[in-house]
């Protein structure tokens, strides 16, 4: 393996990425992000459906279109809501409770994401921001990611209303990829204490943005089919596992992009003889 690393910068980069993944405890950090993301997902869906119930109470066709377009990218929850859209109602009490719970869990998720990105960049613990600055950055990250998801949802609704089915859906996929890339690049830039340049954030953002779009359009179908034949006894447990796996995959993709940025540019591993000559 060492000989291959000396010969190929790509092989050396892959080995370094795998080793950094272990040293930075990226898998553990991704699991924590997915955990708090899971806690925020249900109240977020509660808030969204409550707003739909309040605003579109007299417009069932538009309500059903939004549900079909937006919730189709979320496994299990999307199918559950789409199968019974008439049950969606509005309640200000539920809206407030959902917002508070979702904000708490989402901020925790972005706090962990900051910690994970600082681990990837190997920022010393004493150089990391204090509690107030961390939460301010988390709010900024929440605005970036939340804004990108709102933009994607809006495009989904517009596409569903469009007459040009094939062309509009192709355009939607392309625009979704661009939005995901921009959101990830902004996340790498704003949530890390030692941020990369825009150029330095671009490779991982492209890799992650494409992978995100693939998971959003393909992963939801895979997860839904994986639990489709679960018995009533195990159906709830399978749903929870499926959602956690879906969120964990998103977190792993985002942090893998950061790990890729950390090892670039790729350079061949110097041989011992070369090091001796340089010294």
Secondary structure, DSSP 4 states (H G I P E B T S, - for coil): -HHHHHH-HHHHHHHHHHHHHHHTTHHHHHHHHHHHHHHHHHHHHHHHHHHHHHHSTT-HHHHHHHHHHHGGGSTTHHHHHHHTGGG----HHHHHHHHHHHHHHHHHHHHHHHHHHHHHTT--GGGS--HHHHHHHHHHHHHHHHHHHHHHHHHHHHHHH-S-HHHHHHHHHHHHHHHHHHHHHHHHHHS-TTPPPHHHHHHHHHHHHHHHHHIIIIIHHHHHHHTTT--HHHHHHHHHHHHHHHHHHHHHHHHHHHHHHHHPSP-PPPPHHHHHHH-
